[in-house]
Amino acid sequence: MRRSPPKIYVETVGHYHADQEFNATPNLLPKRLNDYKRYFEDPNLNIPFINLDVPLPEMVNNKENNLKSMLDYIRQEGWPNGAVPDFVTHKELLHKLASSYEEIEIYVVKVNGVIFMYKQNEIKMPHTNFLWVFRHHLTRETEDEPIENGETVRKGVFNASIDMGDGGKRENILYSGKIDLIDDNGQHNEVKVVTGNDNYFWEELSCRFYWQPFFANSTHLLLGIRTGAAWKDPRTGPPKRLPPLTLFKVHKMSLTELYKGAKATLNKFPDKKQINDGYEDIRGLLSLIRDKVKNDGDGFVFSRNEGGGEWTIRRDDEAVTGFKEEILKNIPN
């Protein structure tokens, strides 16, 4: 029996590096997983302790608005494979829509028949310093290589084909997003640091942790398990006496395994966002935008309060002025 295509199909169509001014240099790859790969491949090998509580260099502010680096990439490379997409956006927006009901505000502009969308970047999540240190250990090329300051952001360019549920009609979304690293086969891998609490992982993190690598077209999640502060984590006391704020174990999880585990767990908690809700939320918003944003030059703001619910839509050409100018400066006519 012939299998129907997935509701959302993601393919990688390019890579680039963005500098601190959000200029794109096309065809540069993410960093590669180093010899630490052996600890993920052989569960009998114990990874050396990694102290995560280390000072980081002063970080460059690389919070990007108006899809600047993505638009600069399109200016240089044109539409990937010569195919004009239906929508252009960034990975963070798709991930946020699919995995949460957080408050969100989206700027939407239609130019030359293409709908461009972006959301303002929010403050960074707690414990990203730990992730930064772990990723450095996985990708450094020499023992004394300094930790990066975020000046260079390594991104992938993707096309997501989504079934709109209208007689087989599909829409194409072109977007870019950060990539943690690639493996020896050139496949994207997502890196995460967790405390090792299985119930918390599956009940609270699994939906977010699934959709993030999904939209990065990653094959695996590379998990680092860490201890907490000495006065909070019993593993730092007897009998284990593990050092506090230290990564002591790793685990490699396929996206298929993550999907199955997340779906099975979240089914027990119907009040939580389910994996399949993510597809419906994205499809629903795209359909709504299609209905409301009809003419070239249209500028709208779509917003939704914490907890989900109905979208609020307002025509606001002034709010999207900077976004529209960035688009017109870069996209092919």
C-alpha positions as CSV (number, residue, x, y, z in Angstrom):
1,M,0.0,0.0,0.0
2,R,1.4,3.4,-1.0
3,R,2.2,5.6,2.0
4,S,0.8,9.1,2.0
5,P,3.4,11.9,2.3
6,P,3.9,13.4,5.8
7,K,1.8,16.3,6.9
8,I,5.0,18.4,7.2
9,Y,8.1,17.5,5.2
10,V,11.4,19.3,5.8
11,E,14.4,19.4,3.6
12,T,17.7,21.3,3.9
13,V,18.3,23.5,0.9
14,G,21.4,25.5,2.0
15,H,23.7,26.7,4.8
16,Y,25.3,30.0,5.7
17,H,27.1,31.9,8.5
18,A,25.7,35.2,9.8
19,D,28.1,37.8,11.3
20,Q,27.2,40.2,14.1
21,E,25.8,42.7,11.5
22,F,23.6,39.8,10.2
23,N,25.4,39.6,6.9
24,A,25.2,36.2,5.4
25,T,28.1,34.2,3.9
26,P,26.4,31.3,1.9
27,N,27.6,27.7,1.7
28,L,29.5,27.6,5.0
29,L,28.6,24.6,7.1
30,P,27.9,24.3,10.9
31,K,30.7,23.0,13.2
32,R,31.3,19.3,13.1
33,L,31.0,16.8,16.0
34,N,34.5,16.0,17.2
35,D,35.9,12.8,18.8
36,Y,33.4,13.1,21.7
37,K,31.1,11.2,19.3
38,R,32.6,8.0,20.7
39,Y,30.8,8.6,24.0
40,F,27.4,8.7,22.2
41,E,28.2,5.7,20.1
42,D,29.5,3.4,22.9
43,P,27.3,3.4,26.1
44,N,30.1,1.6,27.9
45,L,32.4,4.6,27.7
46,N,32.1,7.1,30.5
47,I,32.4,10.7,29.3
48,P,34.9,12.8,31.3
49,F,33.2,15.2,33.7
50,I,32.5,18.6,32.1
51,N,32.3,21.5,34.5
52,L,29.5,23.6,33.1
53,D,29.9,26.4,35.7
54,V,32.6,28.3,33.9
55,P,32.8,32.0,32.9
56,L,31.8,32.7,29.3
57,P,33.3,35.5,27.2
58,E,31.4,38.7,26.8
59,M,28.7,37.7,24.3
60,V,27.9,39.5,21.1
61,N,24.2,40.6,20.9
62,N,23.1,38.5,18.0
63,K,19.3,38.8,18.5
64,E,18.1,39.2,14.9
65,N,15.0,41.0,13.7
66,N,13.4,41.4,10.3
67,L,14.9,38.1,9.0
68,K,18.0,40.2,8.1
69,S,20.5,37.4,7.5
70,M,18.0,35.2,5.7
71,L,17.0,38.0,3.3
72,D,20.7,38.7,2.7
73,Y,21.2,35.0,1.8
74,I,18.3,35.2,-0.6
75,R,19.7,38.4,-2.2
76,Q,22.9,36.6,-2.9
77,E,21.6,33.1,-3.8
78,G,18.2,33.8,-5.2
79,W,15.3,31.4,-4.4
80,P,16.7,27.9,-3.6
81,N,16.3,25.7,-6.7
82,G,14.6,28.6,-8.5
83,A,11.4,27.8,-6.6
84,V,9.4,30.8,-5.2
85,P,8.0,29.8,-1.8
86,D,4.6,30.6,-0.4
87,F,5.9,31.9,2.9
88,V,9.3,33.0,4.3
89,T,10.0,33.0,8.0
90,H,12.5,31.7,10.6
91,K,12.7,28.4,12.5
92,E,12.1,30.0,15.9
93,L,8.6,31.1,14.8
94,L,7.6,27.6,13.5
95,H,9.0,25.9,16.6
96,K,7.2,28.3,18.9
97,L,3.9,27.8,17.2
98,A,4.2,24.0,17.2
99,S,5.4,23.5,20.7
100,S,3.8,26.0,23.0
101,Y,0.9,28.3,23.7
102,E,3.1,31.2,24.7
103,E,2.2,34.8,24.1
104,I,3.3,35.7,20.6
105,E,3.3,38.6,18.1
106,I,4.0,38.1,14.5
107,Y,4.7,40.7,11.8
108,V,3.3,39.7,8.4
109,V,4.0,41.4,5.0
110,K,3.2,40.3,1.5
111,V,5.6,41.3,-1.3
112,N,5.6,40.0,-4.9
113,G,3.1,37.3,-4.0
114,V,5.2,35.9,-1.1
115,I,4.2,36.2,2.5
116,F,7.0,37.1,4.9
117,M,6.6,36.5,8.7
118,Y,8.7,37.0,11.8
119,K,8.4,37.3,15.5
120,Q,10.5,39.5,17.8
121,N,13.2,37.5,19.6
122,E,12.6,37.1,23.3
123,I,15.1,37.0,26.2
124,K,17.2,33.9,26.3
125,M,16.1,30.8,28.2
126,P,17.7,30.0,31.6
127,H,20.7,27.6,31.6
128,T,21.7,28.4,28.0
129,N,25.2,28.9,29.4
130,F,25.4,25.2,30.2
131,L,24.4,24.4,26.7
132,W,27.0,26.8,25.3
133,V,29.8,25.1,27.3
134,F,28.6,21.5,26.3
135,R,28.4,22.4,22.6
136,H,31.9,23.9,22.8
137,H,33.3,20.6,24.1
138,L,31.5,18.7,21.3
139,T,32.8,20.9,18.5
140,R,36.2,22.3,19.5
141,E,39.1,21.3,17.3
142,T,41.8,21.7,20.0
143,E,41.9,21.3,23.7
144,D,42.7,25.0,24.3
145,E,40.3,26.4,21.7
146,P,38.5,29.4,23.4
147,I,34.8,29.4,23.8
148,E,33.1,31.4,21.1
149,N,31.4,34.7,21.9
150,G,28.5,34.3,19.5
151,E,29.9,36.6,16.8
152,T,29.2,34.0,14.1
153,V,25.9,32.2,13.9
154,R,25.7,29.0,11.8
155,K,22.4,28.5,10.1
156,G,20.6,26.1,7.8
157,V,18.1,27.1,5.1
158,F,15.1,24.8,4.9
159,N,11.9,24.2,3.0
160,A,8.9,22.8,4.8
161,S,6.1,21.5,2.6
162,I,2.9,21.4,4.7
163,D,-0.3,19.7,3.8
164,M,-3.0,22.4,4.1
165,G,-5.8,19.8,4.4
166,D,-7.6,21.1,1.3
167,G,-7.7,18.3,-1.2
168,G,-4.0,17.6,-1.0
169,K,-2.9,21.2,-1.5
170,R,0.5,21.9,0.0
171,E,2.2,25.2,0.8
172,N,6.0,25.7,0.9
173,I,7.7,27.6,3.8
174,L,11.2,28.8,3.3
175,Y,13.0,29.5,6.5
176,S,16.4,29.6,8.3
177,G,17.5,28.6,11.7
178,K,20.5,27.9,13.9
179,I,22.2,24.5,13.7
180,D,24.1,23.1,16.7
181,L,26.5,20.8,14.7
182,I,26.7,18.2,12.0
183,D,27.9,14.6,12.2
184,D,30.3,12.7,10.0
185,N,27.5,12.0,7.6
186,G,26.7,15.7,7.3
187,Q,23.4,15.3,9.2
188,H,22.2,18.0,11.6
189,N,22.2,17.1,15.3
190,E,20.5,19.1,18.1
191,V,22.4,19.5,21.5
192,K,20.5,19.8,24.8
193,V,21.5,19.7,28.5
194,V,19.1,18.2,31.0
195,T,19.1,17.1,34.7
196,G,18.2,13.5,34.0
197,N,14.7,13.6,35.5
198,D,12.8,11.3,33.1
199,N,9.3,12.3,34.2
200,Y,10.1,16.0,33.8
201,F,11.8,15.4,30.5
202,W,8.9,13.6,28.9
203,E,6.1,15.6,30.5
204,E,7.5,19.1,30.3
205,L,10.3,19.2,27.7
206,S,9.6,16.5,25.1
207,C,7.2,18.6,22.9
208,R,9.6,21.5,22.7
209,F,12.6,19.2,22.3
210,Y,10.9,17.4,19.4
211,W,9.8,20.3,17.3
212,Q,13.1,22.2,17.6
213,P,15.2,19.5,15.9
214,F,12.3,18.6,13.6
215,F,12.4,22.1,12.0
216,A,16.3,21.9,11.9
217,N,16.0,18.7,9.9
218,S,18.1,17.0,12.6
219,T,18.3,13.2,12.8
220,H,19.3,13.0,16.5
221,L,19.2,14.7,19.8
222,L,22.5,14.7,21.7
223,L,21.6,14.9,25.4
224,G,24.0,15.8,28.1
225,I,22.9,15.0,31.7
226,R,24.1,17.3,34.4
227,T,24.0,17.6,38.2
228,G,22.4,20.6,39.9
229,A,23.7,22.9,42.7
230,A,25.3,21.1,45.6
231,W,22.5,22.0,48.1
232,K,19.7,20.9,45.8
233,D,20.9,17.7,44.0
234,P,21.3,14.6,46.2
235,R,23.6,13.1,43.5
236,T,26.3,15.5,44.7
237,G,26.2,13.9,48.2
238,P,26.9,10.3,49.3
239,P,27.1,7.8,47.9
240,K,27.7,9.2,44.4
241,R,29.3,12.5,45.3
242,L,29.2,13.9,41.8
243,P,30.5,17.4,41.4
244,P,27.8,20.1,41.2
245,L,26.8,21.7,37.9
246,T,28.7,19.1,36.0
247,L,27.8,17.1,32.9
248,F,28.5,13.4,33.7
249,K,26.6,11.3,31.2
250,V,25.4,11.5,27.5
251,H,22.7,9.9,25.5
252,K,21.9,9.9,21.8
253,M,18.2,9.8,20.9
254,S,16.8,9.6,17.4
255,L,13.9,11.9,16.5
256,T,11.7,8.8,15.9
257,E,12.4,7.6,19.4
258,L,11.7,11.1,20.8
259,Y,8.4,11.4,18.8
260,K,7.1,8.1,20.0
261,G,8.0,8.7,23.7
262,A,6.6,12.2,23.6
263,K,3.4,11.2,22.0
264,A,2.8,8.3,24.4
265,T,3.6,10.4,27.5
266,L,1.6,13.5,26.5
267,N,-1.5,11.4,25.6
268,K,-1.8,10.8,29.4
269,F,-2.0,14.6,30.0
270,P,-4.8,15.9,27.7
271,D,-4.4,19.4,29.2
272,K,-0.9,19.6,27.8
273,K,-0.1,20.5,24.2
274,Q,0.1,17.3,22.1
275,I,2.6,16.6,19.4
276,N,0.0,16.6,16.7
277,D,-1.4,19.9,17.9
278,G,1.7,21.5,16.5
279,Y,0.8,20.7,12.9
280,E,-2.7,21.9,13.3
281,D,-1.6,25.2,14.9
282,I,0.8,26.0,12.0
283,R,-1.7,24.9,9.4
284,G,-4.4,27.0,11.0
285,L,-2.3,30.1,11.2
286,L,-1.1,29.8,7.6
287,S,-4.7,29.5,6.4
288,L,-5.8,32.5,8.5
289,I,-3.0,34.6,7.0
290,R,-3.9,33.5,3.5
291,D,-7.4,34.7,4.1
292,K,-6.5,38.1,5.6
293,V,-3.3,39.1,3.7
294,K,-4.4,39.2,0.1
295,N,-2.6,42.1,-1.6
296,D,1.0,43.0,-2.2
297,G,2.2,45.6,0.3
298,D,-0.3,44.5,3.0
299,G,1.2,44.7,6.5
300,F,-0.5,43.0,9.5
301,V,0.3,42.1,13.1
302,F,-1.1,38.7,14.3
303,S,-1.0,38.2,18.1
304,R,-2.2,35.6,20.5
305,N,-2.3,35.7,24.3
306,E,-0.6,33.2,26.7
307,G,-2.6,29.9,26.7
308,G,-3.6,30.0,23.0
309,G,-7.1,30.9,21.9
310,E,-8.1,33.1,19.0
311,W,-5.7,35.3,17.0
312,T,-6.0,39.0,17.2
313,I,-5.4,40.6,13.8
314,R,-4.7,44.3,13.0
315,R,-3.7,46.1,9.9
316,D,-0.6,48.0,10.9
317,D,1.6,49.3,8.1
318,E,3.6,51.5,10.4
319,A,4.6,48.6,12.7
320,V,6.0,46.5,9.7
321,T,7.7,49.4,7.9
322,G,11.2,48.3,8.8
323,F,10.5,44.7,8.0
324,K,9.0,45.7,4.6
325,E,12.0,47.9,3.8
326,E,14.4,45.0,4.6
327,I,12.4,42.7,2.3
328,L,12.3,45.1,-0.7
329,K,16.1,45.7,-0.3
330,N,16.9,42.1,-0.7
331,I,14.4,39.8,-2.5
332,P,14.5,39.0,-6.2
333,N,11.9,40.9,-8.3
